[in-house]
Amino acid sequence: MIDKQEAAMSREAGSATTWGVEANYEIVNGVLRPVRANGESERLYFPMAHTELPNVIAKLNAYNSSDLIQFAENYGNLGHYALVKPEDRQGGDPVGWIEAHVNTVRLVTDLISCIQEWDEEKATRILEGMEVEGDEGPDIPTSIIGNSGKVSLTRWALGQASEGTALELANRVVRDILNKNIKGIQRKAYKVENHQIKSFFAFSALIEVVYWQILNTAEKGAFKRCQFCGTPFISTDGRQKFCPGFNKGESRCAVLHRQRKRRQKQKGEK
């Protein structure tokens, strides 16, 4: 059953596209894939309404099977098959590919937070810690580098830091990675409502939604840092203090913070 409130939130965010989630998932030969009983999705939902997605992905452990399966059972596959040629499809999301995007989302949200907080020193540390590839080429390569699951910059790109500030380089890195990962999102005519044609942005892979949400949040300056783990997350109301959990539920960070406070109180009473 379609959640009407979720559908309205998705349309408000600019999208009417749904995404399918299967009942069960498994990891076989390094690929996270659905276990299909009849080939039909167990349920459909509107990913654009789930602003917790970038934070949830940033905190994924790509080599913890239960972590990945729990994510898929909540949100579905990230959509590798929709972004590659038919002959390169593997029936699901390769774990190395998932790890590459986890690293990329972490990088982008960290750099955006540095830009938002005007933290030149932290931006420098992040950029200096990145893997460097080759000497040629003026372009920042794709966020997916081979099968290593790492994000890289060319030596040329890092060399530009000497011609500007670390925050200026961080801005170029963020811009190029986001642009490459949302290029598949297109505006499409939807239907006529109240004698007017409506249009929405359609996506072909869930991972595209994640970068789209990051870009929208960056424009609004709405990233906050979790008061427990320090990971940037999208704040929808400005009051949230901790990372959001799966499907907007209470996060592990909020639970751990509460447990820590309880232990501190008990220790003080002794």
Kinemage of the C-alpha trace (Angstrom):
@kinemage 1
@onewidth
@group {chain A} dominant
@subgroup {mainchain}
@vectorlist {calphas} color= white
{ca met a 1} P 0.000 0.000 0.000
{ca ile a 2} L 1.287 3.465 -0.949
{ca asp a 3} L 1.805 5.842 1.966
{ca lys a 4} L -0.092 9.014 0.987
{ca gln a 5} L 1.872 11.240 3.346
{ca glu a 6} L 5.152 9.872 1.984
{ca ala a 7} L 3.898 10.397 -1.576
{ca ala a 8} L 3.037 14.016 -0.790
{ca met a 9} L 6.479 14.599 0.747
{ca ser a 10} L 8.122 13.083 -2.327
{ca arg a 11} L 6.160 15.322 -4.681
{ca glu a 12} L 7.066 18.315 -2.544
{ca ala a 13} L 10.713 17.289 -2.993
{ca gly a 14} L 10.170 17.161 -6.768
{ca ser a 15} L 9.737 13.467 -7.517
{ca ala a 16} L 6.855 11.047 -8.035
{ca thr a 17} L 9.082 8.016 -8.706
{ca thr a 18} L 8.781 4.935 -6.511
{ca trp a 19} L 11.393 2.283 -5.715
{ca gly a 20} L 10.852 -1.409 -5.062
{ca val a 21} L 11.903 -3.395 -2.000
{ca glu a 22} L 11.921 -7.196 -1.914
{ca ala a 23} L 11.028 -9.311 1.108
{ca asn a 24} L 14.481 -10.887 1.422
{ca tyr a 25} L 18.047 -10.245 0.287
{ca glu a 26} L 21.257 -12.245 0.224
{ca ile a 27} L 24.921 -11.741 -0.641
{ca val a 28} L 26.241 -14.248 -3.173
{ca asn a 29} L 29.725 -14.048 -4.735
{ca gly a 30} L 30.162 -10.493 -3.478
{ca val a 31} L 26.827 -9.222 -4.837
{ca leu a 32} L 23.909 -7.973 -2.734
{ca arg a 33} L 20.811 -9.229 -4.493
{ca pro a 34} L 17.112 -9.906 -3.838
{ca val a 35} L 15.796 -13.382 -3.169
{ca arg a 36} L 12.782 -13.290 -5.477
{ca ala a 37} L 9.860 -15.635 -4.966
{ca asn a 38} L 7.703 -14.370 -7.821
{ca gly a 39} L 9.770 -11.608 -9.405
{ca glu a 40} L 7.582 -8.831 -7.991
{ca ser a 41} L 8.556 -6.224 -5.399
{ca glu a 42} L 7.245 -6.798 -1.905
{ca arg a 43} L 6.488 -3.093 -1.529
{ca leu a 44} L 7.009 0.284 -3.190
{ca tyr a 45} L 7.991 3.524 -1.494
{ca phe a 46} L 9.079 7.090 -2.365
{ca pro a 47} L 12.840 7.493 -1.728
{ca met a 48} L 12.799 11.276 -2.208
{ca ala a 49} L 10.795 11.524 1.028
{ca his a 50} L 13.551 9.759 2.973
{ca thr a 51} L 16.113 12.443 3.715
{ca glu a 52} L 17.912 10.095 6.119
{ca leu a 53} L 19.290 8.081 3.172
{ca pro a 54} L 22.677 9.868 2.783
{ca asn a 55} L 23.439 9.504 6.486
{ca val a 56} L 22.355 5.856 6.595
{ca ile a 57} L 24.613 5.078 3.623
{ca ala a 58} L 27.528 7.050 5.079
{ca lys a 59} L 27.393 4.799 8.145
{ca leu a 60} L 27.093 1.495 6.266
{ca asn a 61} L 29.760 -1.134 6.742
{ca ala a 62} L 29.960 -2.520 3.217
{ca tyr a 63} L 31.645 -5.717 4.387
{ca asn a 64} L 29.185 -6.492 7.167
{ca ser a 65} L 26.630 -8.757 5.514
{ca ser a 66} L 23.893 -8.187 8.082
{ca asp a 67} L 24.381 -4.409 7.791
{ca leu a 68} L 23.936 -4.494 4.016
{ca ile a 69} L 20.984 -6.873 4.129
{ca gln a 70} L 19.249 -4.738 6.764
{ca phe a 71} L 19.742 -1.678 4.552
{ca ala a 72} L 18.337 -3.481 1.496
{ca glu a 73} L 15.326 -4.774 3.423
{ca asn a 74} L 14.544 -1.172 4.374
{ca tyr a 75} L 15.374 0.626 1.126
{ca gly a 76} L 16.078 -1.917 -1.623
{ca asn a 77} L 19.142 -2.230 -3.870
{ca leu a 78} L 21.083 0.923 -4.768
{ca gly a 79} L 20.518 0.262 -8.481
{ca his a 80} L 23.823 -0.859 -9.994
{ca tyr a 81} L 21.976 -2.687 -12.811
{ca ala a 82} L 20.340 0.571 -13.992
{ca leu a 83} L 23.664 2.392 -14.344
{ca val a 84} L 25.692 -0.127 -16.324
{ca lys a 85} L 25.441 -1.834 -19.695
{ca pro a 86} L 23.285 -4.991 -19.807
{ca glu a 87} L 26.352 -7.203 -20.161
{ca asp a 88} L 27.823 -5.726 -16.958
{ca arg a 89} L 24.795 -6.398 -14.760
{ca gln a 90} L 25.349 -8.822 -11.895
{ca gly a 91} L 21.849 -9.348 -10.565
{ca gly a 92} L 22.307 -6.845 -7.767
{ca asp a 93} L 24.840 -4.436 -6.264
{ca pro a 94} L 28.500 -5.566 -6.134
{ca val a 95} L 29.819 -5.048 -2.612
{ca gly a 96} L 32.926 -3.219 -3.923
{ca trp a 97} L 30.650 -0.822 -5.803
{ca ile a 98} L 28.588 -0.204 -2.668
{ca glu a 99} L 31.755 0.495 -0.673
{ca ala a 100} L 32.896 3.017 -3.284
{ca his a 101} L 29.652 4.935 -2.904
{ca val a 102} L 29.777 4.725 0.899
{ca asn a 103} L 33.244 6.313 0.752
{ca thr a 104} L 32.068 8.916 -1.744
{ca val a 105} L 29.032 9.919 0.322
{ca arg a 106} L 31.230 10.227 3.416
{ca leu a 107} L 33.728 12.357 1.508
{ca val a 108} L 31.147 14.675 -0.026
{ca thr a 109} L 29.181 15.243 3.180
{ca asp a 110} L 32.379 15.842 5.163
{ca leu a 111} L 33.641 18.379 2.615
{ca ile a 112} L 30.260 20.128 2.443
{ca ser a 113} L 30.299 20.425 6.233
{ca cys a 114} L 33.807 21.920 6.047
{ca ile a 115} L 32.579 24.463 3.490
{ca gln a 116} L 29.481 25.209 5.553
{ca glu a 117} L 31.561 25.651 8.733
{ca trp a 118} L 34.378 27.415 6.829
{ca asp a 119} L 36.873 24.942 8.294
{ca glu a 120} L 39.991 25.279 6.151
{ca glu a 121} L 42.107 23.098 8.425
{ca lys a 122} L 39.744 20.118 8.359
{ca ala a 123} L 39.233 20.415 4.584
{ca thr a 124} L 43.011 20.272 4.177
{ca arg a 125} L 43.270 17.118 6.313
{ca ile a 126} L 40.517 15.383 4.342
{ca leu a 127} L 42.001 16.247 0.945
{ca glu a 128} L 45.541 15.313 1.952
{ca gly a 129} L 44.295 11.937 3.144
{ca met a 130} L 42.806 10.980 -0.214
{ca glu a 131} L 44.358 8.399 -2.499
{ca val a 132} L 46.244 9.913 -5.441
{ca glu a 133} L 46.125 8.356 -8.911
{ca gly a 134} L 48.471 9.054 -11.803
{ca asp a 135} L 49.911 12.315 -13.070
{ca glu a 136} L 47.845 12.921 -16.157
{ca gly a 137} L 44.493 14.453 -16.887
{ca pro a 138} L 42.877 17.689 -15.731
{ca asp a 139} L 39.670 16.017 -14.591
{ca ile a 140} L 38.634 14.606 -11.280
{ca pro a 141} L 37.814 10.991 -12.158
{ca thr a 142} L 34.589 9.209 -11.366
{ca ser a 143} L 33.916 8.368 -7.748
{ca ile a 144} L 34.097 4.685 -8.634
{ca ile a 145} L 37.773 3.765 -8.981
{ca gly a 146} L 38.296 0.221 -10.274
{ca asn a 147} L 37.338 -2.423 -7.742
{ca ser a 148} L 39.218 -0.882 -4.846
{ca gly a 149} L 36.152 0.881 -3.497
{ca lys a 150} L 38.216 4.026 -2.954
{ca val a 151} L 37.670 7.598 -4.050
{ca ser a 152} L 40.584 9.241 -5.822
{ca leu a 153} L 41.750 12.557 -7.185
{ca thr a 154} L 44.360 13.031 -9.893
{ca arg a 155} L 47.686 14.572 -8.933
{ca trp a 156} L 46.714 17.465 -11.197
{ca ala a 157} L 43.597 18.155 -9.132
{ca leu a 158} L 45.475 18.028 -5.844
{ca gly a 159} L 48.137 20.276 -7.341
{ca gln a 160} L 45.567 22.998 -7.817
{ca ala a 161} L 45.381 23.391 -4.038
{ca ser a 162} L 48.574 25.460 -4.307
{ca glu a 163} L 46.677 27.930 -6.526
{ca gly a 164} L 43.767 28.324 -4.121
{ca thr a 165} L 42.535 27.407 -0.688
{ca ala a 166} L 41.619 23.918 0.486
{ca leu a 167} L 37.992 25.037 0.662
{ca glu a 168} L 38.101 26.113 -2.983
{ca leu a 169} L 39.427 22.676 -3.950
{ca ala a 170} L 36.812 21.043 -1.706
{ca asn a 171} L 34.137 22.949 -3.602
{ca arg a 172} L 35.431 21.631 -6.948
{ca val a 173} L 35.564 18.065 -5.629
{ca val a 174} L 32.004 18.257 -4.289
{ca arg a 175} L 30.705 19.854 -7.481
{ca asp a 176} L 32.274 17.296 -9.803
{ca ile a 177} L 31.286 14.220 -7.792
{ca leu a 178} L 27.695 15.372 -7.335
{ca asn a 179} L 27.300 16.326 -10.986
{ca lys a 180} L 28.561 12.933 -12.144
{ca asn a 181} L 26.255 11.013 -9.857
{ca ile a 182} L 23.018 12.894 -10.591
{ca lys a 183} L 23.399 13.189 -14.353
{ca gly a 184} L 20.858 10.399 -14.872
{ca ile a 185} L 18.053 12.282 -13.143
{ca gln a 186} L 15.711 13.884 -15.671
{ca arg a 187} L 12.723 16.171 -15.514
{ca lys a 188} L 9.675 14.502 -17.077
{ca ala a 189} L 6.082 15.479 -17.720
{ca tyr a 190} L 3.848 13.626 -15.308
{ca lys a 191} L 0.135 14.289 -15.666
{ca val a 192} L -2.466 17.021 -15.828
{ca glu a 193} L -3.809 18.296 -12.489
{ca asn a 194} L -6.299 21.148 -12.223
{ca his a 195} L -5.888 21.909 -15.943
{ca gln a 196} L -2.090 22.199 -15.578
{ca ile a 197} L 0.662 19.821 -16.680
{ca lys a 198} L 2.797 18.660 -13.768
{ca ser a 199} L 6.412 17.588 -14.107
{ca phe a 200} L 8.691 15.734 -11.723
{ca phe a 201} L 12.285 14.571 -11.591
{ca ala a 202} L 12.637 10.870 -12.391
{ca phe a 203} L 15.588 8.704 -11.380
{ca ser a 204} L 16.672 5.252 -12.473
{ca ala a 205} L 18.758 4.199 -9.451
{ca leu a 206} L 18.385 4.741 -5.714
{ca ile a 207} L 21.980 5.942 -5.388
{ca glu a 208} L 21.102 8.907 -7.653
{ca val a 209} L 18.502 9.998 -5.097
{ca val a 210} L 21.173 10.020 -2.394
{ca tyr a 211} L 23.397 12.482 -4.258
{ca trp a 212} L 20.363 14.557 -5.262
{ca gln a 213} L 19.397 14.880 -1.596
{ca ile a 214} L 22.950 15.830 -0.674
{ca leu a 215} L 22.947 18.579 -3.309
{ca asn a 216} L 19.564 19.948 -2.198
{ca thr a 217} L 20.715 19.980 1.416
{ca ala a 218} L 24.011 21.648 0.545
{ca glu a 219} L 22.140 24.444 -1.232
{ca lys a 220} L 20.015 25.054 1.861
{ca gly a 221} L 22.935 24.785 4.296
{ca ala a 222} L 20.914 22.242 6.262
{ca phe a 223} L 23.663 19.770 7.200
{ca lys a 224} L 24.233 19.220 10.925
{ca arg a 225} L 26.769 17.053 12.727
{ca cys a 226} L 25.604 14.244 14.983
{ca gln a 227} L 26.356 15.183 18.593
{ca phe a 228} L 27.398 11.589 19.301
{ca cys a 229} L 29.482 10.413 16.317
{ca gly a 230} L 30.145 13.657 14.408
{ca thr a 231} L 28.786 12.362 11.080
{ca pro a 232} L 27.005 15.035 8.970
{ca phe a 233} L 23.300 14.421 8.433
{ca ile a 234} L 20.374 16.182 6.802
{ca ser a 235} L 18.356 18.171 9.320
{ca thr a 236} L 14.747 18.605 8.259
{ca asp a 237} L 13.589 20.719 11.200
{ca gly a 238} L 16.804 22.125 12.692
{ca arg a 239} L 16.131 20.493 16.067
{ca gln a 240} L 17.479 16.990 15.487
{ca lys a 241} L 20.707 16.312 17.388
{ca phe a 242} L 21.623 12.782 16.320
{ca cys a 243} L 21.908 10.729 13.127
{ca pro a 244} L 18.554 9.501 11.807
{ca gly a 245} L 17.906 5.758 11.900
{ca phe a 246} L 16.480 3.403 9.305
{ca asn a 247} L 13.220 4.707 7.850
{ca lys a 248} L 13.506 7.827 10.030
{ca gly a 249} L 13.378 5.796 13.221
{ca glu a 250} L 15.541 6.445 16.273
{ca ser a 251} L 19.188 6.020 15.450
{ca arg a 252} L 21.820 3.944 17.187
{ca cys a 253} L 23.629 7.191 18.038
{ca ala a 254} L 20.624 8.510 19.964
{ca val a 255} L 20.323 5.219 21.871
{ca leu a 256} L 24.055 5.111 22.679
{ca his a 257} L 24.004 8.746 23.812
{ca arg a 258} L 21.102 8.018 26.161
{ca gln a 259} L 22.879 4.957 27.556
{ca arg a 260} L 26.066 6.958 28.108
{ca lys a 261} L 24.183 9.677 29.985
{ca arg a 262} L 22.486 7.037 32.148
{ca arg a 263} L 25.817 5.414 33.020
{ca gln a 264} L 27.347 8.802 33.843
{ca lys a 265} L 24.417 9.592 36.113
{ca gln a 266} L 24.641 6.211 37.859
{ca lys a 267} L 28.380 6.657 38.320
{ca gly a 268} L 27.848 10.127 39.821
{ca glu a 269} L 25.292 8.781 42.299
{ca lys a 270} L 27.693 6.192 43.685
